Amino acid sequence: MEEFIRGGSFLIESISPREVFTPEDFNEEQRLIAKAVTEFIEGEVQPVSDDIEEKKEGLLRSLLRKAGELGFLSADIPEEYGGQDLDKVSSLLIWEKMSQGGGSFMASFGAHTGIGSLPIVFFGNPDQKRRYLPKLATGEMIGAYALTEPEAGSDALNSKTTAILTPDGKYYVLNGQKQFITNAGIADLFTTYAKVDGEKFTSFIVERNFEGVSLDEEENKMGVKGSSTRGVIFSDVKVPVGNVLGEIGKGHVVALNVLNMGRFSLGAGCLGGAKRALQEAVTYAKKRVQFGKPICEFGLIKHKIAEMAIRAFVMESMVYRTGGLTERILRRIDRHAQDVGIQMANGIEEYNIEDSINKIYCSEMVGYVADEAVQIHGGYGYIHEYPVERGYRDERINRIWEGTNEINRLLIMDMLTKRAMKNRLPLFSASQKVANELLTLRPKVEMDDGKLTLQQEMVEMSKKIALLVSGAAVQKYMMKLADEQEILGLISNMVIEVFAMESALLRALKTMEGGDERAELQKAMVKSYVNDAFDRMEGFAKQALAAIAEGDTLRTQLSALKKLARFTPVNTVALRREIADAVIRAGRYPF
């Protein structure tokens, strides 16, 4: 049986490029899926984007139903319940291409197929799956996820919604209010949470037509204006006991696993948004003439175009690397097992560190790309009629939903530490090894040889820097480390950069091994990105060490850091010009 790579192990182990999945590995079926989704978006969604923004009555439901008829809503639903049960790479491809339909449509699609359907896929019993999944697969029913409350956002377990069992034992009576619920206005089905007897946090499946379910007015949002976002009110709602999802008192198991899967998919959605923003920016820059030539020919605009493409390349490498890892572990599961959903949730949990990393990185990078797209448009980018204005507003929510990026930064370190304590990941011994070698450690390669040897060494040194700082933090604060959020945030930033650098590097090395003509452009992107990311790594480490240590200890650590960071920089100006020229010739993201 094919061995799987442990989640989080990228920080302490090196792997061969052949072990990672990259977009160059898409098979013919996956390419056809991507093509079909693109045709649907270009033919059905983009032409009515203004009507979507204006919340034209029935339009979103109609579009989702069409998507359902084409099989785009059922990628993650088992075949026996009307779904396609596609591999996770194909599922990510659908998310990426759907996001080209704009933020409002993507919010509705994502809420339905992700957090709106997956709780039942993973945790529903056979009766619940039979009743609901076939209708969710076709779009006959639209799903929503009602977790957030006025006083329970990131602290979801602080729910005030209650559930009391009726004397006859047939129903739970729900009372409470949920807030900021995507799809609320068009949903037929809510996966929600309440505390049984005011104590046991439990998940429930609630139908919109149950008596006592009502909605607040639509929220007037900054972006994704065409999607429905409302509060959901439960007033003595009688929910049949057969609609308890999972076990009484185990709602957190449902909630945390489903949010994790949401993070897995969100990165792909952000990637699609970034590619679209880049294409809009390049198209405009080639047409806009100033001082007698198109602005795409000016150096500072080339810098922006190149950096947008580089960030998209890194995002893409991370997202599909994680998709390949996840698919590899899920392939081991017997799809006919009685607890197949639980097994799949556990399989996905293996990479919850990578999922949080992707959620943070991709949501922040699509923000960067959207911002630069507006800047390239100049004053026109600030005008409502231009797509980049809407894209700029729409992308902002990605850093908030599926757990804020602040919460996810804390989660990364929490999950790494817990795995280390349970011996799932030998993180502490790896940190100790770096500390023991501190005085003798130094890079083996310091100059660029054109074969990415330097970049490989920089990634290895980056891992050691992250281990050095995390080890110092654990040693000083021990069990109180959770209170040092600023330090945890800095270490998480380093862990994120390690995964980003390595994902891009491994992809380029694999492309080089295959003799692909795209290898030279990918090499240029990796050289540029690793050069700049390494400077960020060193900066994060200095900040963290200065907060952890002082005196001779700090001077020793900073001296070791200086040795680890001793590299000759590459010419990123020339590299970005090369990258920008390729993107401008293509008129879009070049891969």
N, C-alpha and C positions, 0 to 999 in steps of 0.2 A: 504494500500500500504506500502511496506517495506521502512522504513526510511533510508535515506542515511546519511553517516557521512561526515560532512563538511571538505573540504580540508584544511589542515593546523591546524585542531583542535587538532591533537595529541599533540601539544605543550602545550595546556592548559586544556585538558580533559584526563580522564582515561577511557579505554574501557575494556570490558570483552574479554577474549581470544576467546570466542565463536563467537564474531563479526568479527574476521579476517579470511580471506581465507588463507590457507596454502597448500603447495604441497601435504600434506597428504589427502587433500580434493579432489584431482583430481578424476573425475568420469571415468567410463570405456571408454567412447568415447574419452576423453582427453588422456588417457593412450594409446589408439590405435593410435591416431594421432601422439603422440610422437614416438611410435614404428615405424610407417610408415615412418616418416621423417628420423629417424635414419637409417632405412634400405636403404632409398634412398641415404643418405650421404655415408654410408659405401659401398654401391654397385656401385654407379655412380660417386660420386665426389672425395672421398679420393683416389681411384686408379689412378686418372688422375691429382692429385694435382700438380705434377711437370710440366705437360703440361699447366695447368692453369697459373702457375707462368711465364711460357715462352710465354704467350699470344698466344697459338696455335689458328690459324685462325678459327673462327666460334665456338670454343669450349664452351665459356661462354653462347653464345646465345642458343646453342644446349641444354646445361644443364638447363638453365632457361626454355626453352620450355618443357623439360621433367618434370620439377617441376610443370609447368603450367598444363600439362596433368594430373598430379596426384592431382591437386587441391591446391597445396601449395602456389600459387601466389595470390589466390583469397579469402583468409580468411576474409579480411575486405571489400570485394566488395559485394554489395547487390545481392541477388539471381536473381532479375529480369534483372540484367545486366551480368549474367553468373557467378556470384560469389557464395561464400558459406555463407557469413555473419555470421561467427563463433563468439562465445563469445570471449571476450578479453583475457581470460585466455588461451584458445586454441591458439589464435593468438600469445601470448607470448611464449607458448610452441614450436610453429613452429620456432620462432626466435631463441630460445635457442638451439634447436636441429640442425637447419641449420648452426649455428656458428661452429659446429664440423667439418664442411667442410673446415675450414681454413678462414683466413682473407680476401683473395682476392674474393673467392666465396661469402662470407657473405656480403662484401661491395656491390657487384653487386646485390645480392638478396635483401638486405636491401634498397638500393637506389630505386630499382624498385617497391617493394611492399609497401614501406613506403612513403617517400617524392616524389616518382615518380608517384604514383597512388592516394594517399589519397587526394591531392588537388581537384581532379575531383570528388572523392567520396563525399567529404564534401561540396564543393562549386560549382560543375558543375551543369548546368541546365539540364533538361531532355534530350535535344538534344545532349549536350556534353557527357553526360553519355552513351547515346545510341551509339554514334559514337566511343567512345574510351574504355570504361570499359570492354566490352566483349573481346576485343583484348588484353588488359593489363592482364586480368584474365588468359588467356591461354598462354601468352608469345609470341603471334603473333606479338605484339608490345612491345618494351622495353621502359620503362619510365626513365626519368632523371629529376633532379631538378636544375635549373640554377638561383641561387640567387647571389652568391658571385661574386664580380668584383675586378679588380686590386686595386681600391681605396675604396672598400666597402665590408669589411669582417664582423666583429662584428657589425659595423655601417652600417647595410644593407640598411637603408633608404637613404643613401648617394649615391644611384645609379646614374650613369651617362648615362645609356641607356635611349634613348628617344623613344617616340611613337607619331607620328603625323597622324591625321585623313586625309585621302585623300579627295579631293574636292567632290567626288561623295558619300562620306559617307560610302563606302563599306569596306574599309580596314584601318588598322593602319600600318604605315610604321615604323619598328623598326630599330634603329641603336645603336650599342654599343657592348661591349665585356664582356663575363662572364668568370670566371676563376675557376680552380680546380673542374670541374664538373664531378662527378662520373657517370660512364656509358656513357659518352659523345660519345665515339667511337663506341658503339653498340646501342645507343638509336635511337628510331624512333620518340620519343615525348619528348618535353621539357616543363615543367611548368616553366615559367620565369617571369621576372618583368621588367617594364620600366615606365618612368614618362611620362604620357600623357601631351603634350604641355610643357614638361620639368618640370612639377610641381606635377601632380597627380599620385602618386605611385600606379601602377595597375598591376594585374597579367594577363598573357596571356598563352594560349596553343599554342605552336609552333611545327609544324611537321618538321622533319629533311629534308624532300624533298621540303620544301618551298624554292623558289628561293632566294638566298642571304644568306642562312645559311651555314657556313663553320666551320671547326675545326682546332685548332692548333695541333701541334705535341703532342704525348703522353708525359706526365710528367714522369721523372725518379725518382721514389719515394723511400723513405726509406723502407717502408713496403707495404703491400697489392699490390705487384707489378703486380699481374696477372689481377687486375681490371683496367678498363680504366678510366684515369683521363686526361681530356683535357680542353683547353679553347674553348668556343663557340663564334663565331663572327656573329653578325647580320649586314648585309650591305644592307640597303634598302629592308628589308624583309617585304613583304606585307602579313599581318595577317588579315584574315577576321574578321569583327566586331563580328561575332558569336563565335569567339574564345577568347573573353574577359572572364576571369574567375572571377566570383563575380562582384563587382561593380567598376566603374571607381573611382579611388582615394582611394579605400579600399584594396589595395594590401597587406597592413600591416596586415589586419585581416586574410587573407589567409596565409601569411608567418608565422606569430607568432603561429597560431593554428597548422599548419602542422609541424613546428619545434618542438612544444610541443609533438605532437604525435610521432615524431621521437625519442625524449628523452624517452618517455614511452617504446618504443620497444628496444632502444639501451641497456638498462640495462639487458634485457634478453639475448641479443647477447653477452654481456660481461660475463655474468654468464656461458654461454656455453663454452666460450673460457677459463675461469678459471678452469672449471671442466676438460677440456681436458688437460690443462697444468699440473694440479695436477695428473691426471692419468699417463701422460708421466713421471713425476718426480718419482712417487711411483714405477712404473714398472722398471725404471732404477735403483733406489735405492735398490730394492730387488735383482737385478742381479749383481750389481757392488760390488765386494769383495775387501776390503782393510784391512790390518792388520788381515787377517784370518777370516773375517766375513762380511756379507753384510752391506753396509754403512747405511741401514735403521735401523740398531740396535744401532747406535751411538746417544747419547743424543741430540747433536746439529742438527743433521739431523731430528730426531723425532720432535724437536721444530719447524723446518721449515714445515714439513709435516702437523703437527697439526694446525699451524697457517694458512696455505693455506686452509685447510679444514674449519676452523672456519670462515674465511673471505668469503668463498664460501657459507657457511650456512647462514651467515648474508645477503649476496647479495640475495640469493634465497628467504629468508623470506621477504625482502623488496619488491622485484620485484612482487611476487605473491600476497602479501598483497595489493599492489597498483592495480594489475590486478583485484582482487576481488572487490575492491572499485569502480573501473571504470565500471566494468560489472554491478554492482548493480545499478548504476545511469543510465546506458544506457538501461537497461531492462525496464525502465519506459517510454521510447520513442516509439511512434507509428511509426512503420517502413513504414507505408503507407502515412504518413503525407507529404505534399508537400515540407516542409522545413526540412525534416528528417536529411539531411546532416548538416545543420546549428545547429539543436538541438543536434546532436551528438558531433559536435565540441564544443558547449557550455558545454555539459556534461563532456567531456574530460578536458575542461578548469578548472573544479572544482578542479582537482588534479594536476594542473601545478606546484605547490610547491613540491609535492611528486615526480613528474616526474623529475624536476631539481635535487632534492636530489639524486634520483636513478642514474641519468646520471653521476653526479659527483662521487658518491660513487663507483658505479660499474666500471666506467672507470679507477678509481685510484686503485681499488682493483685487477682488472684483470692485471693491470700493476705490482702490487706487486707480485701476484702469478706467472706471467710469469718470472719476475726477479728471484724469488726464484727457479723456475724450472731450469733455466739456472745454477744457483749456485750449485744446487744439482748434476747436470751433470758435474760440474767442467769444465775442458778444452774441453770436448766433447760438452758441451752446447754452445761453441763458434764456433763450426764447422757447416758449412752450411748444411751438410747432415742430421743433427739431427733436428727433428720437432720443438724443443723448441727454436732453433735459429730463425726460421722464425716467430714463435709465439711471440717472444720477440719484433721483429721489427713491426709485424702487429698490436699489441695491442696499439702502441703509438698514433695512430691517434684518438683513442676514446676520448682522453681528449681535442681534438681540434674541431672535427665536431659536428654538432647539437648545436652549441654555445659553445665556449671555457668554460672550467671549471671556469675560472675567471668571465666571463660574467654570468654564471649560479649562482655563489655564490652571485653576486650582485642582480640577479633576485630574488633569494629566499627572501632576505630582502625587496626588492622593493615590491614584491607581498604580503608579510605578512603585511607590513606597509599600503599598499593601501587597503587591506581587512579590516584592523583595522579602517582606516579612514572612510570607507563606512559602518561600523557596520556589515560587513559580519563575522567578527571574533573579539570577545572581548579581543583583545590582550593587549590593554592599561590598561584596568581595572584589568586584570590578573597580569600584571607587577606591578601595583600600590598596589595590595593586597600583593604581595611578599615583596615589599618595606616597607609596613606598619607593616608586621610581622617579619621584619628583625632581631630584637633583641631577639625574642622568638623562631624563627624557629630552629629546630634541628631534625636530623633523629630519628625516633621511633625505628628503628632496626639497630644495628651496627655489629652484628655477624651472620655468616652463619648458617642456620638451616637445610640445605640440601633440602629445599622445594622451593627455589628461592624467599623466603620472603625478604631476604637481597637485592637481585637483583631488586626486585620490588621497594623497598624503594630507592635504588640508582638511578633508572630511574626517580622516582618522584622528587628526589632532583636535578637531572640533569635538569629537566624541570624548576625548580625554579631558578637554577643558570642561565640558558639561559634567563629566563624572567627578572631576576635581572639585568643582563648586558644590555639586549636590552632596558629595561626601563630607565636605567641610560644614555644610549647613546641617546635615543630619547629626554629625558628631557634636556640634555645639548645642543645638536646640532639642535634639532627641524627640520625645513625644510632644513637645510644645512647638514643633516646626509649623504645624497648621496655623498657628497664630501669626506667623511671619509672612503675611500674604504678599508683601512687596518682593521679598526674596524668592518666594515660590513662583511669582510671576516672571521674574528674571530667568530663573532656571527653566521654566516652561518655554520661554522665548528661545532659549538655547536648544532645547530638545526639538522644538518645532523647526528651527533652522537646520539642525542635523538631518532630520527626515526629509526636508525640502531639498537640501543640497544633494544628499545621497540618492534620492529618487531620480532627480534630473541627471546626475552623473551616471548611475547604473543604466538608465535608458540610453544615453548617448553612447556608452561603451558597448551596449548590446547592438545598437545600430551600426557602430563601427565594425564590430565582429562580423555582421552580416553583409558588409560591403555596400550598404545602402547609400545612395547619392545624397540623402539628407543628412548624413553624418557630419559633414563639415559645418553646416549651419547649426546643428545641435551642439557640436563642440564649442563653437563661438558663444552660444548661449550659456553653456555650463561654465566656461572660463569666466565670463563676465559675472554671472550670478555668484559663483563660489568666491570670487575675488571680493565682492561687496558684502556678501553674507558673512565672510570670515571676519571682516572688520566689525560687523555688528556683534558677532559672537564674542570677540575680545572686549567690546564695550559692555555687553551684558555681564560678562565675567568680572570685570573691574568693579562695576557697580555693586554686584552681589558680594564679592570678597571684601570690599570696603565696609559693607554693612555687617558682615559676619565676624571679621577678625580685626586686629589692630596691632600696633607695635611690630616686634620682630616677626611674629607669625604672619602678619599681613605682608611685610616686606619680602619674606621668603616665598609666599604664594604668588605675589606679583612678579617676582623675579622668575619663577618657574613659568608663569603665564607668558612672560615676554619671550622666553626660549621657545615655548610651544607655538607662539604666533610669529616666528621669524620667517617670513616669506617675502620674496620679491614680488611686488604687484605686477599684474599684466596690464597691457594697454587697452583699457576698456573703451576708450574713445574710438579707436580703430575698430574694435569688435562690434560696437553698437552701430557704427556706420555700415558695416558689412551686413549686420542683421536687418537694419532698417531698409537697406536697398532691396534685400530679398523680400521683405514684407510688402514694400511699395510695389515691386514688380508683380507679386501675387495679388495684391489688392485686398488681402485678408490675412488671417492667421495662416502661416505657411505650411503646416503639417496636416 
